[in-house]
Amino acid sequence: MEFLELKPDINVQEAEYKRLLGFPASYVLEGRVRELADWARTWFAANGHPWIYARQTAFELADERLRVNGTVLNSKRLHDQLAEAHAREAMLVMVSAGKECEEKARDVWHEGKPDEYFFLEVFGSAVVEHLITRAGARLCAWAEQKGMAVLPHYSPGYSGWDVVDQSALFHLISKTQNQPFPQEVRVLESGMLQPKKSLLAVFGYTQRVDKVRTLPGLVPCENCSFSPCQYRRVPYRNSLPQIEDVSRLQPKPQPGKSRNGSVASGLTVNGAYTINPRALRKWSNDRLRLRTLEDGSVEAQFRYEGTTCSNLGRPIEFDYRVKLAPRQKGYQVIEAQCGPAISDTGFEQMCEYLSNPEPLKLSIAREKPLLGRSLDDVLAWQRPYSPAGCYCDADSRNHKWGLVMEVIHYTLAQREKETT
């Protein structure tokens, strides 16, 4: 199977656009922000030339790597995903928003219009995410008719796949294509694609539909925002990994500033969290315990409740203990500990514990994110989205540490607001 779509739908959902712009889901675009967002969307609709290409291929799994037509792709995570689903074939996909978006953004920057540059850059990224979602939806429709299921896509640069493989994957896609790309695409030595608003991806698919429906992490629907899909198995719950880090282009909040501009503390009291505010409030009330000591330092204890990803989803409970320096010192993280709750035995049923118990326990005990840094740094901490309930890999453990630190930050920030 091979297809080239030259005029794909580019109706990016407002929620996805806002997410990439850095606004919370509840934020309403209005005024100058609304004007710029609409301008970028309108300009791209009139001038952009997006496209989608996909081709079917077989592969071999060996030595925790993927071998396709003599080309080796070095991603253990992709290897494990395909092996777990008993997949033997995949779709190699390339999507691009086209070179026009990049060229226009460069022009408005040189014209001294940073706002237009920022919104057009972000919309281009939103188009790429939309295109890969559209490609996945089309592949799902094709696979469903054949009694198969498509797995979540994976790309070089994602956690567990070095971006240096971008060149190998591009060569693999382009050397056997029967339909030429509508625009020239190049891979730079850094692994960056040109045009930069482009993405290479691998979609595995399998005839073992039962595997996809039962194993966490293999259900693409949870990460797919294609709302009208008739093949959806579970609701859309998670956002796609952000293709570009646009936070560096956004104005930085001034940490520790009160409303009158004076330094109040080391916390940004109106920071942007990755977690929904409603969940932050609930976890702050139900799972977090804070104690202020005589010297002004703060002790925090958080109880995490999750489940294993195998063995019938056994419940697990982990306790987090964090000690922070006093408010005047910016709530520096001076101690951080994580370990199973005393009463918990479910963690012994995690798949990684069953195969490598001692290394796993050592990794959990050794990892202390943000130690020695201000708690406020959690707002700028770029970490992979990995909501698995278990502790088997570093991404899922970092995800939970980020959750804990954000809840603590949120709780202290609310106190600062009340004090102000």
Residue, then its C-alpha position, 0 to 999 in steps of 0.5 A: m500500500e502506498f498513497l500521497e495526499l496533496k490536499p489534506d484537510i488542515n482544519v486544526q482543532e482550536a484546542e490543539y492550537k491553544r495547547l501548542l500556543g501554551f494556553p490552558a484549555s479553558y483560555v478564551l482567545e480574544g483581542r489581539v491574540r484572537e486576531l493573530a491566531d486567525w491571521a495565521r490560520t487564514w494565511f496558511a489556508a491560502n498559501g500553505h501546501p501540506w501533504i502526506y505520504a505513506r508506504q507499507t513495508a515489512f521488517e525484522l526485529a533483532d537485537e532490540r533494533l528494527r531492520v527494514n530493507g537492510t536499513v537498521l533503526n536503533s530504537k529499543r522502545l519502538h522494537d519493544q512496542l512492535a514485539e509486544a503487539h506481534a507486529r510484522e509490518a509497518m507504515l513509513v510515513m512522512v508529513s509536511a506543512g510545506k516550505e511556504c510557512e517557514e519562509k513566511a515566518r522568516d519574512v515577518w521576523h525580518e519585518g520586525k513582527p515577532d508576534e506574527y512570527f510566533f503564531l505562524e510558527v506555532f500554527g505550522s507545528a499544529v498543522v504537522e501534528h494534525l497531518i500525522t493524526r490524519a494519516g493515522a486515521r486513514l491507516c486505521a480505516w484501511a487496517e480495520q477493513k482487513g481485521m488489523a489494528v494500527l499502533p501509535h506512531y513513533s518518530p526519531g527524536y521521541s524519547g527512546w529514539d535518537v534523532v540521528d536515525q532521522s537520516a536513515l528513516f528518510h533514506l528508507i522512505s525515499k529510496t523506494q517511493n513510487q510517487p515523488f514528493p511534491q517538494e524537496v525534503r532534506v535531512l541536515e547533519s543535526g537530524m533536523l528536517q528541511p522544511k522544518k515543519s515536517l515529520l517522519a514516523v513509523f506506524g506499526y500494525t498487527q493482526r493481533v487486535d486483542k493485543v492492542r486492546t489490552l496492553p496499555g500504551l498500544v491503544p493509539c486512540e488515546n493519543c488521537s484527536f481525530s474527532p469524527c473517526q468511526y473506528r475509535r476504540v477508546p476516548y481521546r485522553n492524551s495530547l500528542p508529544q509536542i513536536e517543537d518546543v515553542s516555550r523559548l519563543q514565549p515571554k517568560p513570567q517573572p518568578g517571585k514578583s508580586r502584583n506591585g512588582s516587588v520580590a515576594s518569593g521564589l515562586t511564579v504564582n500564576g504559572a502554567y502547569t501541564i496538569n489540569p487545575r482541577a486535578l491539581r486542587k484535588w490532589s493537593n487536598d487529598r494526597l499532599r501533606l505539607r509541614t512548615l518547620e521552625d526554620g521556615s523549611v517545608e516538608a512535603q509528602f505525597r501518596y501516588e496511587g496507580t496500577t501495574c501495566s500487566n498482571l491484571g493491573r495490580p494497585i500500587e502505592f508510592d510515597y514521595r517525600v520532598k524537603l524545600a528550603p525556606r521561602q526566602k531562599g526560593y523553595q530550593v529542593i534540598e531533599a527528594q525521596c521516592g519509594p513504595a508505601i510500607s503497606d504496598t506489595g503491588f509494585e513487586q508485580m511490575c514487569e520490570y521488577l519481575s525481570n530486574p528487581e534490584p536495578l529497578k529499585l536502585s533507579i527509583a531510589r537514585e532519581k531525584p529530579l530538581l534536587g538543588r534547584s528551585l521548585d519554580d524550575v518545574l514550570a520549565w521542566q521539559r519531560p516526555y508525556s508518559p502517563a503509564g501507572c507503573y515505574c518500569d521506565a525512566d519516562s514514566r518515573n519522571h512523569k510522576w515526579g513532575l506531577v508531584m512537584e507541580v502539585i507542591h508548587y501549586t499548593l504553595a503558590q495558592r498560599e502566596k496568593e492568599t498572603t498577597 
